[in-house]
Amino acid sequence: MRFKGLDLNLLQVLQILLERRSVTRAAEQLHISQPAISAALSRLRQHFDDPLLVQHGKQMIPSPFALRLQPGLKTMLGDLDALISTPARFDPATSAYRFRIMASDFILVVVFGDILAQIEAAAPGVRLVILPPTDQAIPMLEVGEIDLIITPSNYLSDRHPAVAFFEERHVVAGWAENPVMARATTVEDLTREHFISVQMGRTISTSFAIHELSQSGIVIDSALTTTTFAAVPQLLIGSASLAILHESFARKAAHYLPIRYWPLPVEIAPMREMIQYHRARTDDPSIVWLVRQFTAWAADTLAGGARNARVGPVA
């Protein structure tokens, strides 16, 4: 297919060359011969009147013009991929679609632990792949590597639509036999005690709650930092450390482990979990169906007001 004199297939070759910076590796990824890649590069150079990539040792170095093209090229090809991947129909009862969802292990435990049976009953052939959050979430969404992102509202991209999922409060949790947990948590506890905290990605240095507390001037002393929320309740057992956890997660952990939790002694904004998808898939029936599964679960689960009541001590 040509557009304004350019074979659009060449744009995919250019994107791969800019990513791989090697004719050999680009040929391997696209499963075509090296001469074919070289010929495509020659045609691209002629069209743009620019060298695009120049051989330097074993690597090809992009020209300044090619580097300016790269972000728009990646976005455009991602939009096209999302558009042509949209099915005209989606029947959950017969579909074998494989959804790839980026979500924290907090979401995995609290949401998928409840919703999986519902999805299995409605769509027995559908498969779910849950990927941990990374700093590359939005680029992965834009090139079609993931279908949905479930994330707090402050990590959303303004380039793609999102729907509200649910709101979550946070609590202070600790081992049930920790003397500090025998009474309601105080601000002094937050500044005096050691904490187990969670960090996700290379640039997201703290969790939502600890970041919000820092905005109020309360700095948490993290004696141990991990990359997973799911490990925190186990780490609390036998420890003098505390943790800031999502209320629903702390409630679930306290049913199975000797964990106690109290409300935060200071008010912070509730965490607003959102579901984000590619703008080209707004009317994709598979995305519409899956998002409805999540929002219906949230409406049913929260209808009883379980998260509107302040928590007390739970052993």
C-alpha positions in Angstrom: 0.0 0.0 0.0 1.3 3.4 -1.0 0.6 6.7 0.6 2.0 9.9 -1.0 4.4 7.8 -2.9 5.8 5.7 0.0 5.2 2.0 0.5 3.8 2.0 4.1 5.4 -1.4 4.7 8.7 0.4 4.7 7.8 2.3 7.8 7.7 -0.9 9.9 11.2 -1.7 8.5 12.3 1.8 9.6 10.9 1.4 13.1 12.7 -1.9 13.6 15.9 -0.6 12.2 15.8 2.4 14.6 15.1 0.0 17.5 17.6 -2.7 16.6 20.2 -0.5 14.8 21.4 -3.5 12.8 20.4 -4.8 9.4 21.1 -8.4 10.6 18.9 -8.1 13.8 16.1 -6.3 11.9 16.1 -9.1 9.2 15.9 -11.7 12.0 13.0 -9.9 13.7 11.1 -9.4 10.5 11.9 -12.9 9.1 13.2 -11.5 5.8 16.6 -11.5 4.2 19.4 -8.9 4.9 19.5 -7.8 1.2 15.7 -7.1 1.5 16.3 -4.9 4.6 19.1 -3.1 2.8 17.0 -2.5 -0.2 14.2 -1.1 2.0 16.6 1.2 3.7 17.8 2.5 0.4 14.2 3.3 -0.7 13.6 5.0 2.6 16.7 7.1 2.2 15.6 8.1 -1.3 12.1 9.0 -0.2 13.2 11.1 2.8 16.4 12.4 1.2 18.3 11.6 4.4 20.8 8.8 5.3 18.5 7.8 8.3 21.0 5.3 9.7 24.8 5.3 9.2 27.1 2.4 9.8 29.5 2.9 12.7 31.5 -0.1 13.5 29.0 -3.0 14.2 26.1 -0.6 14.9 24.0 1.7 12.8 23.6 5.2 14.2 20.4 7.1 13.5 20.6 10.5 11.9 19.1 13.5 13.7 16.2 13.5 11.3 15.6 9.8 12.0 15.5 10.5 15.7 12.9 13.2 15.2 10.8 10.8 13.2 11.0 7.9 15.7 8.4 9.0 18.4 5.8 9.8 15.8 6.5 6.7 13.8 6.2 4.4 16.8 2.9 6.1 17.8 1.5 5.9 14.3 2.3 2.2 13.9 0.9 1.5 17.3 -2.4 3.2 16.4 -2.5 1.2 13.1 -1.8 -2.1 14.9 -4.6 -1.3 17.5 -7.0 -0.4 14.7 -6.5 -3.4 12.5 -6.5 -5.7 15.5 -10.0 -4.6 16.5 -12.5 -7.5 15.8 -15.9 -6.7 14.3 -17.5 -9.0 16.8 -16.6 -10.5 20.2 -18.4 -13.5 21.6 -17.0 -14.2 25.1 -18.6 -17.7 25.1 -16.5 -18.8 22.1 -13.6 -16.4 22.0 -10.0 -17.6 22.6 -8.6 -14.1 22.9 -5.6 -13.6 25.1 -5.7 -10.4 27.1 -2.5 -8.9 28.3 -3.1 -6.6 31.3 -0.5 -4.6 33.3 -1.5 -4.4 37.0 0.2 -4.5 40.4 0.1 -7.6 42.5 -2.3 -5.7 44.8 -4.8 -5.8 41.9 -3.9 -9.4 41.2 -4.7 -10.4 44.8 -7.7 -8.2 45.5 -9.4 -8.0 42.2 -8.4 -11.1 40.2 -8.8 -13.3 43.2 -12.5 -12.5 43.1 -13.2 -11.8 39.4 -11.4 -14.8 37.8 -14.3 -17.2 38.4 -16.8 -14.7 36.9 -14.6 -14.4 33.7 -14.1 -18.2 33.5 -17.8 -18.8 33.6 -18.7 -16.2 31.0 -15.7 -16.7 28.7 -14.1 -20.2 29.2 -11.8 -19.8 26.3 -10.4 -16.4 27.1 -7.0 -16.2 28.7 -5.5 -13.5 30.9 -1.8 -12.6 31.2 -1.0 -10.2 34.0 2.2 -8.3 33.7 3.8 -6.3 36.6 4.0 -2.5 36.3 7.0 -1.0 34.5 8.1 2.5 33.4 7.3 1.4 29.8 3.6 0.9 30.4 2.3 3.6 28.0 4.8 2.7 25.2 3.8 -0.9 25.5 0.1 0.0 25.3 0.8 2.2 22.2 2.6 -0.6 20.3 0.0 -3.2 21.2 2.0 -5.2 23.6 -0.7 -4.9 26.3 -4.4 -4.4 26.1 -5.2 -2.7 29.4 -3.4 -0.9 32.2 -4.9 -0.9 35.7 -3.2 1.9 37.6 -3.7 4.8 40.0 -5.0 7.9 38.3 -1.8 9.9 38.7 0.1 7.4 36.4 -2.3 7.7 33.5 -1.4 9.0 30.1 -3.5 11.9 28.7 -3.2 10.5 25.2 -5.5 7.6 25.8 -9.0 7.1 27.4 -9.5 5.7 30.9 -12.5 4.7 33.0 -12.8 4.9 36.8 -12.5 1.5 38.5 -12.6 2.0 42.3 -11.3 4.1 45.1 -9.0 2.6 47.8 -8.0 3.9 51.2 -4.8 3.0 53.0 -4.1 1.7 56.5 -1.2 1.0 58.8 -0.6 -2.7 59.2 1.7 -4.8 61.4 2.1 -8.1 63.1 -0.7 -8.7 65.6 1.7 -9.3 68.4 3.6 -6.1 67.7 2.9 -3.8 70.8 2.5 -0.8 68.6 -0.5 -2.4 67.0 -2.4 -2.8 70.3 -3.8 0.7 69.8 -4.7 3.1 67.1 -1.7 4.3 65.1 -0.5 7.9 65.7 1.5 10.4 63.6 4.4 9.7 66.0 4.3 6.1 65.0 4.6 7.0 61.3 7.7 9.1 61.9 9.3 6.9 64.6 8.7 3.3 63.5 10.5 1.4 60.7 8.4 0.4 57.7 8.4 -2.2 54.9 7.7 -0.3 51.7 7.1 -1.1 48.0 8.8 0.4 45.0 7.7 -0.4 41.4 9.6 0.4 38.3 12.9 2.3 37.9 11.5 5.8 38.3 8.4 5.3 40.5 10.4 5.5 43.8 7.5 5.0 46.2 4.0 3.7 46.5 1.0 6.0 46.1 0.4 6.2 49.9 3.9 6.9 50.9 4.2 9.6 48.2 1.0 11.2 49.5 2.3 11.1 53.1 5.5 12.8 52.0 3.4 15.6 50.5 2.0 16.1 54.0 5.5 16.3 55.4 5.6 12.8 56.8 8.7 10.9 55.8 8.5 7.1 56.2 11.7 5.3 57.3 11.8 2.3 55.0 13.9 -0.4 56.7 13.1 -2.8 53.9 12.0 -2.1 50.4 10.6 -4.7 48.1 9.0 -4.7 44.6 5.8 -6.7 45.6 2.9 -5.9 47.8 2.0 -9.6 48.2 5.2 -10.3 50.2 4.6 -7.5 52.7 2.1 -9.3 55.1 4.4 -12.3 55.4 7.4 -10.0 56.1 5.5 -8.3 58.9 5.0 -11.5 60.9 7.5 -11.5 63.8 8.8 -8.1 62.8 8.7 -4.8 64.6 8.3 -3.0 61.3 5.0 -1.7 60.0 3.6 -1.2 56.5 1.2 1.2 54.7 -1.2 -1.1 52.8 -4.3 -0.8 50.8 -7.3 -1.3 53.1 -8.9 -4.1 51.0 -5.5 -5.9 50.8 -4.9 -5.6 54.6 -8.4 -6.9 55.2 -7.8 -10.0 53.0 -4.4 -10.6 54.6 -5.8 -10.4 58.1 -8.2 -13.2 57.4 -5.3 -15.6 56.8 -2.4 -14.2 58.8 -1.8 -12.7 62.2 -2.0 -9.2 60.9 -3.7 -6.2 62.6 -4.4 -2.8 60.9 -5.6 0.7 61.8 -6.6 3.7 59.8 -3.9 6.2 58.9 -3.7 8.9 61.5 -3.7 11.6 58.9 -6.0 12.1 55.9 -4.6 11.5 52.5 -6.5 11.4 49.2 -8.0 8.0 48.3 -6.2 6.2 45.6 -8.3 6.2 42.4 -7.7 3.1 40.4 -8.3 3.5 36.7 -8.5 1.3 33.6 -6.7 2.6 30.6 -6.8 1.3 27.0 -5.6 2.5 23.6 -7.6 5.3 22.0 -7.9 3.3 18.8 -9.7 0.5 20.8 -12.5 2.6 22.3 -15.1 0.7 20.4 -13.3 -2.7 20.4 -16.0 -5.1 21.6 -13.4 -7.3 23.4 -12.1 -4.3 25.3 -15.6 -3.0 26.0 -16.6 -6.4 27.4 -13.5 -6.8 29.6 -13.8 -3.3 31.0 -17.4 -4.0 31.9 -16.4 -7.1 33.8 -14.1 -5.0 36.0 -16.5 -2.1 36.5 -19.5 -4.5 37.2 -17.3 -6.3 39.8 -16.4 -3.0 41.4 -20.1 -1.9 41.5 -21.2 -5.2 43.1 -18.3 -5.5 45.5 -18.5 -1.9 46.7 -22.3 -1.6 46.8 -22.5 -2.8 50.3 -20.3 0.1 51.5 -17.6 -2.2 52.9 -14.9 0.4 52.1 -17.0 3.3 53.5 -16.6 2.1 57.1 -13.5 3.0 59.1 -11.5 0.0 60.1 -10.8 -0.9 63.7 -8.2 -3.4 65.0 -8.3 -6.7 63.3 -6.3 -9.7 64.5 
